[in-house]
Amino acid sequence: MTTRLTACLLALAVVLGGVLLLRPSESTLAAWSDEATVAVPQLRTGGVRVDVAGATAASATLGMSGDTSGTWRPGAVTVTSAGRVLTGAELSGSRVDYRLARNGVCAATEPVLYSATPSGTASSFAVTGGERLSGARTLCLTFVPSDHVRLQLGGRSLSFATTVGGVATASSTWTATNTWTATQQLPAAPSVTAPQCSSSWPRVTLRWEWDRAGMAQDVARWSVQAEADGGWREINSLNPSQRSTGVSSRDFPPFQFENTQVRVVAVLADGTTVTSATTTVRVERLVVLGAVYCA
């Protein structure tokens, strides 16, 4: 009997001990609490922007605005013609200059602050020189075309998209960019007029005019050419000061009775050529006898 009572008491002690051990502690109670999601307003860390205002064909007022002051400068420029991006090779020898306006007026007498020199196969050209600017300033763009550009693109309108980069004074990690587009109309390309023909039997005289169109180089010599066998043959080479020449039957093959095209080619100092439109003359030659007429 005593043994049974002792066993019952021990069993009751084990059951009560287990209940006490399973009671949640303070830390366990925390793990049972519910979660709640609270909406927090979006945090704003600040910012800056590059402003472009008052843009014209050749200038724009640039500056920065936002939560803090900053500095800016042009970084790169892209040039297009009729919507087509031009490469450095197509613009070779040219320059894109930037000057600050004085009293709102762009003047070529002001010093060049920034410049880009296109070259190679690239289509975006780094703008170099000058310090970073602060505040609103009017920047003026001038394109200085090379002889190559004057010859190949003369008379066309070019667009210049300049990327301007800004940096906040408070933090160099706050940056901004904007693009300013200017346009420039190139002067007409250099040209040679079609030779004018006047008769002076048994020969003719050809006269022409030359428009240098602002090129740095000039004519080194004139090449007077006649159509021959599907190509062109030089019949006379003249010094650059001449603007006329006589053409006789001896300048053509010994047996010829037909109309023939003639033209004048300006050969420049670097070997580049500028060709006139053609003029028609009538050639009649039989060995040593013959004459040339204006057709």
KOLTIBA-186353 format. One record per atom (N, C-alpha, C): x, y, z. Coordinates in steps of 0.2 Angstrom, whole numbers, plus 2048, in hexadecimal, padded with zeros to 3 digits. Each point is the difference from the previous one (the first is absolute). Layout:
! residues N
X;Y;Z .
...
! end
This chain:
! residues 295
804;7FA;800 .
7FC;806;800 .
804;806;800 .
805;800;804 .
805;806;801 .
804;801;7F9 .
801;7FA;7FD .
804;801;7FA .
7FC;803;7FA .
7F9;7FE;800 .
7FB;803;7FB .
7FF;807;801 .
800;802;806 .
7FF;808;801 .
806;804;7FE .
806;7FD;801 .
806;803;7FE .
800;801;7F9 .
7FF;7FB;7FC .
800;800;7F9 .
7FB;805;7FD .
7FA;800;803 .
7FB;805;7FE .
802;807;801 .
803;802;806 .
803;806;801 .
805;802;7FB .
805;7FC;7FE .
805;801;7FB .
7FD;801;7FA .
7FB;7FD;7FE .
7FD;801;7F9 .
7FD;807;800 .
7FC;802;805 .
7FD;806;801 .
806;806;7FF .
805;7FF;803 .
806;805;800 .
802;801;7F9 .
801;7FA;7FC .
802;801;7FA .
7FC;804;7FB .
7F9;7FE;801 .
7FB;804;7FC .
800;807;801 .
800;802;807 .
800;807;802 .
807;804;7FD .
805;7FC;801 .
807;803;7FD .
800;801;7F9 .
7FC;7FC;7FC .
800;801;7F9 .
7FC;806;7FE .
7FA;801;804 .
7FC;806;7FE .
804;806;802 .
804;800;805 .
804;806;802 .
805;802;7FA .
803;7FA;7FE .
805;801;7FB .
7FE;803;7F9 .
7F9;7FE;7FE .
7FD;802;7FA .
7FD;807;800 .
800;803;806 .
7FD;807;801 .
805;805;7FC .
7FE;804;7FC .
804;805;7FC .
804;804;804 .
806;801;7FF .
804;805;803 .
7FF;807;7FD .
803;806;803 .
7FF;806;7FD .
802;801;7F9 .
806;7FD;7FE .
803;800;7F9 .
7FB;7FC;7FC .
7FD;7FB;802 .
7FC;7FC;7FC .
7F9;803;7FE .
7FE;804;805 .
7FA;804;7FF .
801;805;7FB .
806;803;7FF .
801;805;7FB .
800;7FD;7F9 .
802;7FA;7FF .
800;7FD;7FA .
7F9;7FE;7FD .
7FB;801;805 .
7F9;7FE;7FE .
7FC;807;7FE .
803;806;800 .
7FD;806;7FF .
7FE;801;7F8 .
7FB;803;7FE .
7FE;802;7F9 .
805;805;7FD .
800;800;7F9 .
804;805;7FD .
7FB;805;7FD .
802;806;7FF .
7FC;806;7FE .
804;804;7FB .
7FE;801;7FA .
803;804;7FA .
7FE;807;801 .
804;805;800 .
7FF;807;801 .
802;804;7FA .
7FC;803;7FC .
803;804;7FA .
804;806;802 .
806;801;7FD .
805;805;802 .
800;804;7FA .
800;807;800 .
800;804;7FA .
807;7FF;7FD .
800;801;7F9 .
806;7FF;7FC .
806;805;802 .
805;7FE;801 .
806;804;802 .
803;804;7FA .
801;806;800 .
803;804;7FB .
807;802;802 .
805;7FE;7FB .
807;801;802 .
803;806;7FD .
7FC;804;7FC .
802;806;7FD .
802;7FE;7F9 .
801;806;7FC .
802;7FF;7F9 .
802;807;7FC .
802;7FF;7FA .
802;806;7FC .
7FE;7FF;7F9 .
800;805;7FC .
7FF;7FF;7F9 .
803;806;7FC .
802;7FE;7FA .
803;805;7FB .
7FA;803;7FC .
800;807;800 .
7FB;804;7FD .
802;802;7F9 .
7FC;800;7FB .
802;803;7F9 .
7FA;804;7FF .
802;807;7FF .
7FA;805;7FF .
803;805;7FA .
7FB;803;7FD .
801;805;7FB .
805;7FE;7FA .
7FF;7F9;7FE .
804;7FD;7FB .
7FE;804;7F9 .
806;802;7FC .
7FF;802;7FA .
804;7FC;7FB .
801;802;7FA .
804;7FC;7FB .
807;7FF;802 .
802;805;804 .
808;800;802 .
801;800;807 .
7FB;801;804 .
802;801;808 .
7FA;7FD;804 .
802;800;806 .
7FB;7FE;805 .
802;802;807 .
7FB;802;805 .
802;801;807 .
800;7FA;804 .
805;7FE;803 .
801;7FA;803 .
801;801;808 .
7FE;7FC;804 .
801;801;807 .
7FE;7F9;804 .
7FF;801;807 .
7FE;7FA;804 .
7FB;803;805 .
7FC;7FB;802 .
7FB;801;805 .
7FE;7FA;803 .
7FD;801;806 .
7FE;7FA;804 .
801;801;808 .
802;7FB;803 .
801;801;808 .
806;803;802 .
805;801;7FB .
806;803;802 .
803;803;7FA .
805;804;801 .
804;803;7FA .
805;7FB;7FD .
802;801;7FA .
805;7FC;7FD .
803;803;7FA .
805;7FC;7FD .
803;803;7FA .
7FF;7FC;7FA .
801;803;7FA .
7FF;7FC;7FA .
805;802;7FB .
800;7FC;7FA .
804;801;7FB .
7FE;7FB;7FA .
801;802;7FA .
7FE;7FC;7FA .
805;7FA;800 .
7FD;7FA;7FE .
805;7FA;801 .
801;7FD;7F9 .
7FB;800;7FC .
801;7FD;7F9 .
7FB;803;7FB .
801;7FF;7FA .
7FC;803;7FA .
7FF;7FA;7FB .
7FA;800;7FD .
7FF;7FC;7FA .
7FD;804;7FB .
803;7FF;7FA .
7FE;804;7FA .
7FC;7FC;7FB .
7FA;803;7FD .
7FC;7FC;7FC .
7FF;805;7FA .
7FE;7FD;7FA .
7FE;803;7FA .
7FA;7FC;7FD .
7FB;804;7FF .
7FA;7FD;7FD .
7FE;7F9;804 .
801;801;807 .
7FE;7FA;804 .
805;7FA;800 .
806;801;7FD .
805;7FB;800 .
806;802;804 .
802;7FC;805 .
806;802;804 .
806;7FF;7FC .
804;805;801 .
807;801;7FC .
805;7FD;804 .
805;7FD;7FD .
806;7FD;803 .
805;805;801 .
805;7FF;804 .
806;804;800 .
804;801;7F9 .
800;7FB;7FC .
803;800;7FA .
7FD;805;7FB .
7F9;800;801 .
7FC;804;7FB .
801;808;802 .
802;801;807 .
801;807;802 .
807;801;801 .
805;7FC;7FE .
807;801;801 .
802;807;7FF .
804;802;804 .
804;807;800 .
7FB;805;802 .
7FA;7FF;802 .
7FB;805;803 .
801;801;807 .
7FC;805;803 .
800;801;807 .
7FA;803;802 .
7FD;7FE;806 .
7FA;802;803 .
803;804;806 .
7FF;807;800 .
802;804;805 .
7FA;803;805 .
801;801;806 .
7FB;803;805 .
803;806;803 .
7FC;805;800 .
802;806;803 .
7FB;803;805 .
802;804;805 .
7FB;803;804 .
7FD;806;7FD .
7FA;802;800 .
7FD;806;7FE .
802;805;804 .
801;806;7FD .
801;806;804 .
7FA;805;800 .
7FD;801;805 .
7FA;804;801 .
7FA;7FD;7FB .
800;7F9;800 .
7FB;7FD;7FC .
802;7FF;7F8 .
805;803;7FE .
802;800;7F9 .
806;7FB;7FF .
7FF;7FC;7FB .
805;7FC;7FE .
805;803;7FB .
806;800;801 .
805;804;7FC .
806;7FB;7FF .
803;800;7FA .
806;7FC;7FE .
806;803;803 .
800;806;803 .
806;803;803 .
801;7FD;807 .
7FA;7FD;803 .
801;7FD;806 .
805;7FA;800 .
803;7FF;806 .
805;7FA;800 .
7FC;7F9;800 .
803;7FB;7FC .
7FD;7FA;800 .
801;7FC;807 .
7FA;7FE;803 .
801;7FD;807 .
800;7F9;7FF .
7FC;7FD;7FC .
800;7F8;7FF .
801;7FF;7F8 .
802;7FA;7FF .
801;7FE;7F8 .
7FF;7F9;800 .
7FE;7FE;7FA .
800;7F9;7FE .
803;7FF;7F9 .
804;7FB;7FF .
803;7FF;7F9 .
7FE;7F9;7FE .
7FB;7FF;7FB .
7FE;7FA;7FE .
806;7FC;7FC .
800;7FA;800 .
805;7FC;7FD .
7FE;7F8;800 .
803;7FC;7FC .
7FF;7F9;800 .
7F9;7FE;7FE .
7FF;7FA;803 .
7F9;7FD;7FE .
7FB;802;805 .
802;803;806 .
7FB;802;805 .
7FB;805;7FD .
7FA;7FF;804 .
7FA;805;7FE .
7FE;804;806 .
804;800;805 .
7FF;804;806 .
807;803;802 .
801;806;801 .
806;803;801 .
801;804;806 .
805;7FE;804 .
801;803;807 .
801;808;7FF .
7FD;803;805 .
802;808;800 .
805;801;806 .
805;803;7FE .
806;801;804 .
801;807;802 .
804;802;805 .
802;806;802 .
7FB;804;805 .
802;805;803 .
7FC;804;804 .
7FE;7FD;807 .
7FE;804;805 .
7FF;7FE;806 .
7F8;7FF;801 .
7FE;7FD;805 .
7F9;7FF;801 .
7FD;806;802 .
7FA;802;7FE .
7FC;806;801 .
7FB;7FF;805 .
7FE;805;803 .
7FA;800;805 .
7FB;806;7FE .
7FA;7FF;802 .
7FB;805;7FF .
7FE;800;7F8 .
7FB;804;7FE .
7FE;800;7FA .
804;804;7FB .
803;7FD;7FB .
804;804;7FB .
7FE;7FE;7F9 .
801;805;7FC .
7FE;7FF;7F9 .
806;7FD;7FC .
800;7FA;7FD .
805;7FD;7FC .
7FF;801;7F9 .
805;802;7FC .
7FF;800;7F9 .
804;7FB;7FC .
7FD;7FD;7FB .
803;7FB;7FC .
802;803;7F9 .
806;7FE;7FE .
803;802;7F9 .
803;7FA;7FD .
7FE;7FF;7FA .
803;7FA;7FC .
805;803;7FB .
806;7FD;800 .
805;803;7FC .
802;7FA;7FB .
7FD;800;7FA .
800;7FB;7FB .
807;7FF;7FD .
803;7FB;7FF .
806;7FF;7FC .
7FE;800;7F8 .
806;801;7FC .
7FF;800;7F9 .
7FC;7FA;7FE .
802;7FA;803 .
7FC;7FA;7FE .
7F9;800;801 .
7FE;803;806 .
7F9;800;802 .
7FC;805;7FB .
804;806;7FE .
7FD;805;7FC .
7FF;7FD;7F9 .
804;7FB;7FE .
7FF;7FD;7F9 .
7FB;7FB;800 .
800;7FC;806 .
7FB;7FA;800 .
7F9;802;802 .
800;805;805 .
7F9;801;803 .
7FE;807;7FF .
803;804;7FC .
7FF;807;7FF .
7F8;801;7FE .
7FD;805;803 .
7F9;802;7FF .
7FB;7FC;804 .
803;7FC;804 .
7FB;7FC;804 .
7FF;803;807 .
7FB;7FE;804 .
7FF;802;807 .
802;7FA;804 .
804;802;805 .
803;7FB;805 .
7FD;801;807 .
7FE;7FA;803 .
7FE;801;807 .
805;7FD;805 .
801;804;806 .
805;7FE;805 .
7FC;7FF;806 .
800;7FA;802 .
7FD;7FE;807 .
805;7FF;805 .
801;805;805 .
805;801;805 .
7FD;7FD;806 .
803;7FB;803 .
7FE;7FD;807 .
804;804;805 .
7FC;803;805 .
802;804;805 .
800;7FC;807 .
805;800;804 .
800;7FC;806 .
801;804;806 .
7FC;7FF;805 .
800;804;806 .
801;7FC;806 .
804;803;805 .
802;7FC;806 .
7FE;805;806 .
7FC;7FD;805 .
7FE;804;806 .
806;802;804 .
800;806;803 .
806;802;805 .
800;7FC;806 .
7FA;7FE;802 .
800;7FC;807 .
802;7F9;7FF .
7FF;7FD;7FB .
802;7F9;7FF .
802;7FE;7F9 .
805;7FE;7FE .
802;7FE;7FA .
7FC;7FA;7FD .
7FC;7FD;804 .
7FC;7FA;7FE .
7FA;803;7FD .
7FE;806;801 .
7FA;803;7FD .
802;803;7F9 .
7FE;7FD;7FB .
802;802;7F9 .
7FA;801;7FC .
800;804;7FB .
7FB;800;7FB .
802;802;7F9 .
7FD;7FF;7FB .
802;801;7F9 .
7FA;803;7FC .
801;804;7FB .
7FB;802;7FC .
803;802;7F9 .
7FC;800;7FB .
803;801;7F9 .
7FD;807;7FD .
805;803;7FD .
7FE;807;7FD .
802;7FF;7F8 .
7FB;801;7FC .
801;7FF;7F9 .
800;807;7FC .
806;801;7FC .
801;806;7FC .
800;7FE;7F9 .
7FF;805;7FC .
800;7FF;7F8 .
805;805;7FD .
803;7FE;7FB .
805;804;7FC .
7FF;7FF;7F9 .
7FF;805;7FC .
7FF;800;7F9 .
807;801;7FC .
803;7FB;7FD .
806;800;7FD .
800;805;7F9 .
805;804;7FF .
800;803;7FA .
800;7FC;7FA .
7FE;802;7FA .
800;7FC;7FA .
807;7FD;7FF .
800;7FA;7FD .
806;7FD;7FE .
804;804;7FB .
807;800;800 .
804;803;7FA .
7FD;7FD;7FA .
801;804;7FB .
7FD;7FE;7F9 .
803;803;7FA .
800;7FD;7FB .
803;802;7F9 .
7FA;801;7FC .
7FF;806;7FD .
7FA;800;7FB .
801;7FC;7FA .
7FB;7FE;7FC .
801;7FD;7FA .
803;804;7FB .
805;7FE;7FC .
803;805;7FC .
7FC;803;7FA .
800;806;7FF .
7FC;804;7FB .
804;7FF;7FA .
7FD;7FF;7FA .
803;7FF;7FA .
7FF;806;7FB .
805;803;7FD .
800;805;7FB .
804;7FE;7FA .
7FD;801;7FA .
804;7FE;7FA .
804;805;7FD .
806;7FE;7FE .
805;804;7FC .
803;7FB;7FB .
7FC;7FF;7FB .
803;7FB;7FB .
807;800;7FE .
803;7FB;800 .
7FE;7F9;800 .
800;7FD;807 .
800;804;805 .
800;7FD;807 .
7FB;803;805 .
800;7FE;806 .
7FB;803;805 .
804;802;806 .
7FD;805;804 .
803;802;806 .
7FB;7FE;806 .
803;7FC;805 .
7FC;7FF;806 .
802;804;805 .
7FB;803;804 .
801;804;806 .
7FC;7FD;806 .
802;801;806 .
7FD;7FD;806 .
801;805;806 .
7FD;7FF;805 .
801;803;806 .
801;7FB;806 .
803;803;805 .
802;7FB;806 .
7FD;804;806 .
7FD;7FC;804 .
7FD;802;807 .
804;7FC;805 .
805;803;804 .
804;7FC;805 .
7FC;7FF;806 .
7FA;804;801 .
7FC;7FE;806 .
803;800;807 .
805;804;801 .
803;800;807 .
805;7FB;801 .
802;7FC;7FB .
805;7FA;802 .
807;803;802 .
803;7FD;804 .
807;802;801 .
805;7FF;7FA .
7FF;7FB;7FC .
804;7FF;7FA .
7FD;803;7FA .
804;801;7FB .
7FD;802;7FA .
803;7FC;7FA .
7FE;802;7FA .
801;7FB;7FA .
808;800;7FF .
803;7FA;7FF .
807;800;7FE .
801;800;7F8 .
7FB;7FD;7FD .
800;800;7F8 .
7F9;7FF;7FE .
7FF;801;7F9 .
7FA;7FF;7FD .
801;7FA;7FB .
7FB;7FB;800 .
801;7FB;7FB .
7F9;800;7FB .
802;802;7FA .
7FA;800;7FB .
800;7F9;7FD .
7FA;7FD;800 .
7FF;7F9;7FE .
7FB;7FF;7FB .
801;7FB;7FB .
7FB;7FF;7FB .
7FE;7F8;801 .
7F9;7FF;7FF .
7FE;7F9;800 .
803;7FC;7FB .
802;7FA;802 .
804;7FB;7FC .
7FF;7F9;802 .
7FD;7FC;7FC .
800;7F9;801 .
7FC;7FE;807 .
7FB;804;801 .
7FC;7FE;806 .
803;803;806 .
806;804;800 .
804;803;805 .
801;807;7FF .
806;803;803 .
802;807;7FF .
807;800;7FE .
802;804;7FC .
807;801;7FE .
802;808;800 .
805;801;804 .
803;807;800 .
802;802;7FA .
7FE;806;7FE .
802;803;7F9 .
804;806;802 .
800;803;806 .
804;806;802 .
801;800;807 .
806;802;802 .
801;802;808 .
802;807;800 .
7FD;804;804 .
801;807;801 .
802;802;807 .
803;806;800 .
802;802;807 .
7FA;803;803 .
800;801;807 .
7FA;801;804 .
7FD;807;7FF .
804;805;7FD .
7FD;807;7FF .
7FC;800;7F9 .
800;7FB;7FC .
7FC;800;7FA .
7F9;7FF;801 .
7FC;803;7FC .
7F9;7FE;800 .
7FD;7FF;7F9 .
804;7FF;7FB .
7FE;7FF;7F9 .
805;7FC;7FD .
7FE;7FD;7FA .
805;7FD;7FC .
7FD;7FE;7F9 .
804;800;7FB .
7FE;7FE;7F9 .
800;7F9;7FF .
7FC;7FD;7FC .
7FF;7F9;7FF .
800;800;7F8 .
805;7FC;7FD .
800;7FF;7F9 .
7FF;7F9;7FE .
7FF;7FE;7FA .
800;7FA;7FD .
806;7FB;802 .
805;803;801 .
806;7FC;801 .
800;7FD;807 .
7FB;803;804 .
7FF;7FD;807 .
7FC;7F9;800 .
7FE;7FE;7FA .
7FC;7FA;7FF .
803;7FB;7FC .
7FE;7FA;7FF .
803;7FB;7FC .
7FF;802;7F9 .
805;7FD;7FB .
800;802;7F9 .
7FA;7FF;7FC .
7FC;7FB;802 .
7FA;7FF;7FC .
7FA;801;805 .
7FC;805;800 .
7FB;801;804 .
7FB;805;7FD .
7FA;7FE;800 .
7FA;805;7FD .
7FA;7FF;805 .
800;803;806 .
7FB;7FF;804 .
800;805;806 .
7FA;800;803 .
800;805;806 .
803;7FC;806 .
804;804;804 .
804;7FE;806 .
7FF;804;806 .
800;7FD;806 .
7FF;803;806 .
807;802;802 .
800;807;803 .
806;802;803 .
7FF;803;807 .
805;800;804 .
7FF;802;807 .
806;803;803 .
800;803;806 .
805;803;803 .
801;7FE;807 .
806;7FD;802 .
801;7FD;807 .
805;805;804 .
7FE;802;806 .
804;803;804 .
804;7FB;804 .
807;800;800 .
804;7FC;803 .
803;804;806 .
7FE;7FE;806 .
802;804;806 .
807;7FE;802 .
803;803;805 .
806;7FF;803 .
801;7F9;802 .
7FB;7FD;804 .
801;7FA;803 .
7FE;7FA;7FB .
7FE;802;7F9 .
7FF;7FB;7FB .
7F8;7FF;800 .
7FC;803;804 .
7F9;7FF;800 .
7FE;804;7F9 .
7FA;7FE;7FD .
7FE;803;7FA .
7F9;802;801 .
7FE;806;7FC .
7F9;802;800 .
7FF;801;7F8 .
7FB;7FD;7FE .
7FE;7FF;7F9 .
7FA;804;7FE .
801;803;7FA .
7FA;804;7FE .
7FB;7FC;7FC .
7FA;803;7FF .
7FC;7FD;7FB .
803;800;7F9 .
7FD;7FC;7FB .
803;800;7FA .
7FD;805;7FB .
804;801;7FB .
7FD;804;7FA .
802;7FC;7FA .
7FB;801;7FB .
801;7FC;7F9 .
803;804;7FB .
805;7FD;7FD .
803;803;7FA .
800;7FB;7FA .
800;803;7FA .
800;7FC;7FA .
807;800;7FD .
802;7F9;7FF .
807;7FF;7FE .
800;7FD;7F9 .
803;804;7FB .
801;7FD;7F9 .
807;800;7FE .
803;7FA;800 .
807;800;7FF .
802;7FA;7FB .
804;801;7FB .
802;7FB;7FB .
808;801;800 .
804;7FC;804 .
807;801;800 .
802;807;802 .
803;804;7FB .
803;806;802 .
7FB;806;7FF .
7FA;7FE;7FD .
7FB;805;7FF .
7FA;800;805 .
7FD;805;802 .
7FB;7FF;804 .
7FE;807;804 .
7FA;800;804 .
7FE;805;803 .
7FC;7FE;806 .
7FF;805;805 .
7FB;7FE;806 .
7FB;806;800 .
7FA;7FE;801 .
7FB;805;801 .
7FC;7FF;807 .
7FD;806;802 .
7FB;7FF;805 .
7FA;7FD;7FE .
7FE;7FA;803 .
7FA;7FD;7FE .
7F9;803;802 .
! end
